Amino acid sequence: MTVKDYCSTHQNRFIEELFSLIRIPSVSAHSHRQPEINEAAEHWKKILIDAGVDFAQVMPTNGNPVIFAQKIIDNKLPTILVYGHYDVMPAEPLELWTSPPFEPEIRDGKIFARGADDDKGQSFMHAKAFEYVVKTGQLKCNVKFLIEGEEEIGSPNLEAFCNEHKEMLKCDIILVSDTSMLGAHTPSITTGLRGLAYWQIEVTAASRDLHSGIFGGAVANPILELTKILAQLSDSEGKITIPHFYDKVEEISDEERKLIAQIPFDENAYKNDLKITHLHGEKGYSTIERTGVRPALDICGIWGGYTGEGSKTVLPSKAYAKLSARLVPHQKYDEISELVAHYIKQIAPAYVSVEVHHLHGAESYVCPINLPAYKAAEKAYTKVFGIRPLPVRRGGSIGVVPVFEKVLNVKPILMGFGLESDAIHSPNENFPLSLFFKGIETIAEFYNQIGE
């Protein structure tokens, strides 16, 4: 039986099994979701046992548990380690969802739900591709699974877990499906990820909220001062102004820029999809360069004062912002974290106090395209999609990917099947059913290529 026939025969079961996983609101950023985190971990254990692993276990970390499973058929054969994560981003703002985020629906050929793509949908494809090769007697390599529950908060405990269980995780190939393609008919393999640094800024003026009529004009407003600070972090040409921020940024060569320029990109379609009239970013670079090979700095959230219905004449005591930087190779997130914190405190006025808290970070990653495992993935995409996939560096970060390279000394292969239109991390996240099943087919074909 072909994998396409297998998917067709079991289509309804696959979808319902995925839906049962999605219905668990395993939001790692919310501490009150710990019961759901544990439930999702146990659910993944059952999924992998049903798929055909020799054993699966939920293992503790200093944070959320991980699931480890394996099927070893011959120690002389190559071993693939499949990585995924069962935690998801918060679904808020809930009012912007067309349907409830944890009650998956199929509309217009797409699954709509939090985690439909990132990463429950994409991780689940691996379970079903593995099930197919096991149930049809086509497995020609050893397979291990590592499914974690903290990716969306920076995988703070996974490096320690990998170091502690290095022998258990020993493998020849690592597969990760937590990235996207250029388009549904333009397959691509992610060959690079930007790193990440993330901060929370707290600005304090008075010791308590004050009446804006009595104290307005005499005491600093922390929201106003915070916005002044943030406005000084970049200039009108999209350049980050923090001293030494670019010291280790490697300029891409003219040859690489020419290759990047060949990547299909429809600027009008891009703008139309985002409902914007203009693109904005660092001067002198294309959109693909800005999001793949250049660093970026963004304000992810800002709050303070009264934001409820009606008016309240209050001068707030505190204001807050969340800030993130996307980093490129050679930029170390711990070094950048210190640079940014120092600069913010340096430019802050003396009449407010400022605290900068580093929340988490991740290193960048680059995968050579001449690796045998990359070539196997390339052949698998070509067979299923009918066109050779393009190697593309993406702007996102997956903290565990450089950790795998560092601890296990293996370069992960990033076989993603999402689309930018899938709205991951946003309301109305979705995943096309067509790509869900093509993903299963492609992963199964990867096993075949490795076997050959």
C-alpha positions in Angstrom: 0.0 0.0 0.0 1.3 3.4 -0.9 1.5 6.1 1.7 -1.1 8.1 -0.3 -3.5 5.2 -0.2 -2.8 4.7 3.5 -3.6 8.3 4.3 -6.7 8.1 2.2 -7.9 5.0 4.0 -7.2 6.4 7.5 -8.0 10.1 6.8 -10.8 10.5 9.2 -9.0 8.7 12.0 -5.9 10.9 11.5 -7.9 14.1 11.7 -9.8 13.0 14.8 -6.6 11.9 16.5 -5.0 15.3 15.7 -8.1 17.1 16.9 -8.0 15.3 20.2 -4.4 16.5 20.7 -5.3 20.1 19.7 -8.2 20.2 22.1 -5.7 20.1 25.0 -4.9 23.8 25.7 -1.2 23.1 26.6 0.0 26.8 26.8 3.4 26.7 28.3 3.4 30.5 29.0 0.4 30.1 31.4 1.4 28.5 34.7 -2.3 27.6 35.5 -2.2 25.3 32.4 0.1 22.7 34.1 -2.6 20.1 34.3 -3.1 20.5 30.5 0.6 20.3 29.9 0.8 17.0 31.7 -2.3 15.8 29.9 -0.7 16.6 26.5 2.5 14.8 27.4 0.5 11.6 28.3 -1.5 12.0 25.2 1.6 12.0 23.0 2.9 8.9 24.8 -0.3 7.1 23.7 0.0 8.5 20.1 3.5 7.1 19.8 2.7 3.7 21.3 -0.2 3.3 19.0 2.0 4.3 16.1 4.3 1.4 16.8 7.3 2.4 19.0 8.9 -0.2 21.2 8.3 1.9 24.2 7.5 5.5 25.2 7.8 7.3 28.4 7.1 10.7 29.9 10.3 12.0 31.5 10.7 14.9 33.9 12.8 18.0 33.5 13.2 21.1 35.7 10.1 22.4 33.8 7.6 20.7 31.7 8.0 17.0 30.9 9.3 15.6 27.6 8.2 12.4 25.9 10.9 10.0 24.7 10.1 7.0 22.5 12.1 4.7 20.2 12.0 1.8 17.9 15.3 0.1 17.3 15.4 -2.6 14.6 19.2 -2.9 14.2 21.9 -1.0 15.9 24.0 -1.1 12.7 21.4 0.9 10.9 21.1 4.7 10.9 19.1 6.3 13.7 16.7 9.2 13.2 15.7 11.4 16.0 12.4 13.2 15.5 11.9 16.4 17.4 8.6 18.2 18.0 6.8 20.2 20.8 3.4 19.9 22.3 3.2 23.3 23.9 1.5 26.1 22.1 1.4 29.9 22.2 -1.4 31.7 24.2 -4.5 32.1 22.1 -5.3 35.7 23.2 -6.9 37.9 22.0 -9.7 35.4 21.9 -12.2 37.8 20.4 -10.3 37.8 17.1 -10.8 34.1 16.5 -13.6 33.1 14.1 -14.0 29.8 16.0 -12.8 28.9 19.5 -9.0 28.3 19.4 -9.1 24.9 21.1 -12.1 23.6 19.3 -10.6 22.7 15.9 -12.7 23.2 12.7 -12.1 22.5 9.1 -13.0 25.4 6.8 -12.0 26.0 3.2 -9.8 23.0 3.3 -7.9 24.1 6.4 -7.7 23.1 10.0 -8.3 26.2 12.2 -7.1 26.0 15.8 -4.2 27.0 18.1 -1.5 24.4 17.3 -2.9 23.3 14.0 0.4 24.1 12.4 2.8 25.1 15.3 3.6 22.5 16.2 0.9 19.9 16.9 -0.1 19.5 13.3 3.5 19.3 12.0 4.7 17.0 14.8 1.7 14.7 14.3 2.7 14.2 10.7 5.8 12.4 11.9 3.8 10.1 14.1 1.6 9.1 11.1 4.5 8.8 8.7 6.2 6.5 11.2 3.0 4.6 11.7 2.8 4.0 7.9 6.3 2.6 7.5 6.0 0.4 10.6 2.5 -1.0 9.8 3.5 -1.7 6.2 6.8 -3.3 7.1 8.9 -0.6 5.3 11.0 0.8 8.2 14.7 0.4 7.3 16.2 2.5 10.1 16.0 3.1 13.8 13.7 5.9 15.0 13.6 8.0 18.2 11.2 10.7 19.2 11.7 13.6 21.5 8.6 15.8 22.1 9.0 18.7 24.5 6.7 21.1 26.2 8.6 24.4 26.5 9.6 25.4 23.0 7.3 28.4 23.0 9.0 29.8 26.1 12.5 29.2 24.8 13.2 25.5 25.8 14.9 26.6 29.0 15.3 23.1 30.3 16.0 21.0 27.2 19.7 21.6 26.9 20.2 20.2 30.4 18.0 17.2 29.6 20.0 16.5 26.4 23.3 16.7 28.3 22.0 14.4 30.9 20.6 11.9 28.4 23.1 12.3 25.6 23.6 8.5 25.2 19.8 7.9 25.1 19.4 10.6 22.4 22.4 9.4 20.3 21.5 9.5 16.6 22.8 10.1 13.1 20.0 12.3 11.8 17.7 14.8 13.4 14.4 15.8 11.8 12.4 18.9 12.8 9.1 20.0 11.3 8.5 23.4 12.9 9.2 25.7 9.9 7.4 26.8 6.7 7.7 26.6 3.0 7.8 29.4 0.4 4.4 28.3 -0.9 2.0 25.4 -1.3 3.4 24.8 -4.8 6.9 26.1 -4.0 8.4 23.7 -1.5 11.5 24.8 0.4 13.8 23.4 3.1 14.9 25.8 5.9 18.7 26.0 5.9 19.0 28.7 8.5 17.3 30.2 11.5 17.9 33.5 13.3 18.7 33.5 17.0 16.6 35.3 19.6 16.9 37.5 22.6 13.9 38.6 24.6 13.5 41.2 27.4 10.9 42.8 29.6 11.4 46.4 30.5 9.9 48.0 33.6 9.9 51.8 34.0 8.9 53.3 37.4 8.2 56.9 38.3 6.2 57.5 41.5 5.7 54.9 44.2 1.9 54.7 43.4 -0.6 55.8 40.8 -1.3 59.5 41.0 -4.2 61.8 40.2 -3.3 63.4 36.9 -4.9 66.7 37.8 -3.0 67.1 41.0 0.3 65.7 39.9 0.3 66.0 36.1 3.1 68.2 34.9 5.1 67.8 38.1 5.9 64.0 38.1 7.3 62.0 35.2 4.9 59.8 33.2 6.5 56.3 32.9 4.5 55.4 29.8 5.8 58.6 28.0 9.3 58.0 29.1 9.2 54.3 28.1 8.0 55.3 24.6 10.9 57.8 24.3 13.4 55.1 25.3 11.9 52.6 22.7 12.0 55.3 20.0 15.7 55.6 20.4 16.4 51.9 19.6 16.2 52.3 15.8 16.5 55.1 13.3 14.4 56.3 10.3 16.2 53.9 8.0 15.5 50.8 10.1 19.0 50.6 11.5 19.3 49.4 15.1 21.1 52.2 17.1 22.4 50.1 20.0 26.2 50.5 20.0 28.2 47.4 18.9 24.9 45.6 18.0 26.2 44.9 14.5 29.9 44.1 15.4 29.6 40.4 14.7 27.0 40.6 11.9 28.6 39.0 8.8 27.7 40.8 5.6 26.4 38.3 3.0 28.4 38.1 -0.2 27.3 39.3 -3.6 27.0 35.7 -4.7 24.6 34.8 -1.9 22.6 38.0 -2.5 22.2 36.9 -6.2 20.9 33.5 -5.0 18.5 35.0 -2.6 17.2 37.3 -5.4 16.2 34.2 -7.3 13.8 33.0 -4.6 10.2 33.6 -5.9 8.7 36.6 -4.1 5.6 38.5 -5.1 5.7 41.8 -3.2 2.2 42.8 -4.0 0.8 39.4 -2.9 2.8 39.7 0.3 1.4 43.1 1.0 -2.1 42.1 0.1 -2.0 39.1 2.4 -1.0 41.4 5.3 -3.3 44.2 4.2 -0.6 46.8 4.2 0.3 49.3 1.5 4.1 49.6 2.2 6.9 47.5 3.4 9.4 48.8 5.9 12.7 47.6 7.2 16.5 48.1 7.1 17.4 50.3 4.2 19.5 48.6 1.4 18.1 45.1 1.9 15.3 43.2 0.3 12.4 41.7 2.3 13.8 38.2 2.1 17.2 39.5 3.2 15.6 41.4 6.1 13.8 38.4 7.4 16.4 35.8 6.8 20.0 37.1 7.0 19.7 40.4 8.8 19.0 41.0 12.5 15.8 42.8 13.7 14.5 44.4 16.8 10.8 44.6 17.7 8.5 45.8 20.5 6.2 42.8 21.1 4.0 44.4 23.7 3.6 47.6 25.7 1.2 48.4 28.6 0.6 50.6 31.7 -2.0 52.9 33.2 -5.7 52.6 32.8 -7.0 50.8 29.7 -10.5 49.8 30.8 -13.8 51.2 29.5 -14.4 54.9 29.9 -11.9 57.4 31.5 -9.8 57.4 34.6 -7.6 60.5 35.2 -4.5 58.6 36.5 -0.8 59.2 36.2 0.5 55.6 36.3 3.3 54.5 38.6 4.8 52.0 36.1 4.9 51.1 32.4 6.1 47.9 30.8 7.3 46.6 27.4 8.4 43.3 25.9 11.2 43.5 23.4 12.7 40.9 21.1 15.7 40.8 18.8 16.2 38.3 16.0 19.9 37.5 15.6 22.1 36.2 12.8 25.1 33.8 12.9 28.0 35.0 15.1 25.6 37.1 17.3 25.4 35.5 20.7 22.2 36.1 22.5 23.8 36.5 25.9 26.1 39.2 24.6 23.3 41.0 22.8 21.2 40.8 25.9 23.8 42.7 27.9 24.3 45.3 25.2 20.6 46.1 25.0 20.1 46.2 28.7 23.1 48.5 29.2 22.0 50.9 26.4 18.4 51.1 27.7 19.6 52.0 31.2 22.2 54.4 29.7 19.6 56.5 27.8 16.9 56.4 30.5 16.5 59.8 32.2 17.5 60.1 35.8 13.9 60.9 37.0 12.7 57.4 36.4 14.1 54.0 37.3 14.4 51.3 34.7 14.7 47.5 35.1 15.5 45.3 32.1 14.9 41.5 32.6 16.2 39.0 30.1 13.5 36.4 29.7 15.1 33.9 27.2 17.2 33.5 24.1 18.3 31.1 21.4 21.3 30.9 19.1 21.1 31.1 15.3 21.6 28.0 13.0 22.8 27.2 9.5 22.6 23.8 7.8 24.9 23.0 4.9 23.0 21.8 1.8 25.6 19.1 0.9 24.7 16.9 3.9 23.5 13.4 2.9 20.4 13.8 5.1 19.6 17.1 3.4 20.0 15.4 0.0 17.6 12.7 1.2 15.1 15.4 2.2 15.5 17.2 -1.1 14.7 14.0 -3.0 11.7 13.3 -0.8 10.2 16.7 -1.4 10.9 16.4 -5.2 9.1 13.1 -5.4 6.0 14.3 -3.5 5.7 17.9 -4.8 7.0 17.3 -8.3 9.5 20.1 -8.0 12.9 20.5 -6.3 12.7 22.4 -3.0 14.6 25.6 -2.6 17.1 26.1 0.3 15.9 29.1 2.3 17.0 30.8 5.5 14.0 31.8 7.7 13.6 34.5 10.2 12.2 32.5 13.1 14.1 30.8 16.0 13.9 27.3 17.3 16.1 27.3 20.4 16.6 23.5 20.5 18.1 23.3 17.0 21.5 24.8 17.9 21.3 22.9 21.2 21.1 19.6 19.2 24.1 20.7 17.1 26.1 21.6 20.3 25.2 18.7 22.5 24.6 15.8 20.1 26.9 17.0 17.3 24.3 16.5 14.6 23.0 19.1 12.2 19.2 19.0 12.3 17.3 18.9 9.0 14.3 21.3 9.0 11.5 19.7 7.0 8.7 22.2 7.5 5.4 22.2 5.7 3.6 25.3 7.0 2.9 28.5 5.1 3.3 32.1 6.2 -0.5 32.4 5.8 -1.0 29.8 8.5 -1.0 32.6 11.1 1.1 30.8 13.7 1.2 32.7 17.0 -1.8 34.7 15.8 -5.6 34.4 16.0 -7.1 32.0 13.5 -4.0 29.8 13.2 -4.6 27.2 10.5 -3.0 24.4 8.5 -4.1 23.3 5.0 -5.2 19.7 5.0 -3.5 19.2 1.7 -0.1 20.0 3.2 -0.8 18.0 6.3 -1.1 14.9 4.1 1.7 15.9 1.8 3.9 16.3 4.8 3.1 12.7 5.9 4.0 11.5 2.4 7.2 13.4 2.2 8.4 12.2 5.7 7.6 8.6 4.7 9.6 9.1 1.5 12.5 10.5 3.5 12.6 7.2 5.4 12.7 5.4 2.1 15.5 7.6 0.9 17.5 6.9 4.0 16.8 3.2 3.7 18.3 3.2 0.2 
